[in-house]
Amino acid sequence: MDFINNFGTFMSDGGSFMLIILLVFFAGLAIGIERFLRFRSFDLNAASFMNEIQKLVLANKIKDAIQYCSGSKAMLPKVIKNGLKRSNQNSEQVQNAIDATALEIIPNVEKRIHYLNLLANISTLLGLLGTIFGLIMAFEAVGAADPSQKATILAAGISKAMNTTAFGLISAITIMVFHSFLTSKSEKIISDVDQYSVKLLDILGTMKVIEKND
């Protein structure tokens, strides 16, 4: 309860810019949480997944491999699945299927993450702008105040003005943590797609060589 009261006082002392920063903070938080929950559904042990795919493909169980891919909501299985569907075609056609699927899913992986960087910058700038406006108002109040009270009024005004800078930085730092984490996760997903789609081509090539030798 004390925290809520203190936070309410903190917000009130900072002035109208505090509300705008709070809205920016909530927007960043909403995007960050939504992307985090989405990435949780993308979680996959890519190495283990591809080892299983390799076993099935080399055993000539392409349908089983496709079915195995269908059991996951992650991005990599979607790419591998479309490549496997063309396993009886040449490498170029398999690569085209992989590339087409990758181009379709990558924007979904990176979706809205770039807004976090923008919101963090806006939050910081709003904090600084609020401080400047607060200082202007403080000095104007000092100019019209009784000389004996000027120091007290100025100190109080500066204290209030600095609230916006503090809150703007708190908001920006939180949003940037989300941005850094989610960017790292998205890069990992895209890297796995690139790495293991190439491995799929190699596996399919190996299978065809085995079939020719047989």
C-alpha positions, 0 to 999 in steps of 0.5 A, a space after each residue: 500500500 505504501 508503494 502505491 501511495 509513494 508511486 502516486 505521489 511520484 507521478 503527481 509531482 512529475 506533472 503531465 509528462 509522467 502520464 505520457 511516459 507511463 503510456 509509452 512504458 505500458 505500450 513497450 511492456 505489452 509488446 515485450 510480453 506478447 513477443 516473449 509469450 510468442 517466442 515461448 511457443 517457438 522454443 525448440 531444441 534444434 539440434 535434437 530435432 534435426 537429429 531425429 529428422 536425419 534418422 527418419 530421412 536416411 531410413 527413407 521415412 519421409 512421410 514420418 519426418 513430415 509428420 514429425 515436423 507437423 507436431 511443432 509450432 516452432 519456425 524451423 519445423 515449418 521450413 524443414 517440412 516444406 523442404 521435405 515435401 519436395 524431397 523427390 525433386 532436385 536440390 534447387 527446387 528443395 532450396 526454393 521451397 525452403 527459401 519461400 517458407 523462410 521469407 514468409 516466417 521471418 517477418 513473423 519472428 521479427 514482428 514489432 520488436 523494432 518498436 521497442 527501440 523506438 519506444 525506449 528512445 521516446 521514453 528517454 526524450 519525454 523524460 528530458 523534455 518533462 524535466 526542461 518544462 519543469 525547470 522552466 516552470 520552477 524558475 518562473 515560480 521563483 521569479 514571482 516568489 518572496 525572496 526568503 522562499 526562493 531557495 525552497 521553491 526552487 529546490 522543490 521545483 527541481 525535485 519535481 522536474 527530475 521525476 520525469 527524467 528518472 521515470 523516463 530512464 526507468 521506462 527506457 531501461 526496462 523496454 531496452 532489456 526486452 528489446 535486447 532479449 527478444 532480438 537475441 531470441 529472434 536472431 537465434 531462431 533465424 540462425 537455426 533456420 539458415 543452419 539446419 535448412 542447409 543441413 537438410 539439403 545435405 541429408 537429402 543429397 546423402 539419401 539420394 547417393 545411398 539410393 543410387 548405390 543400392 
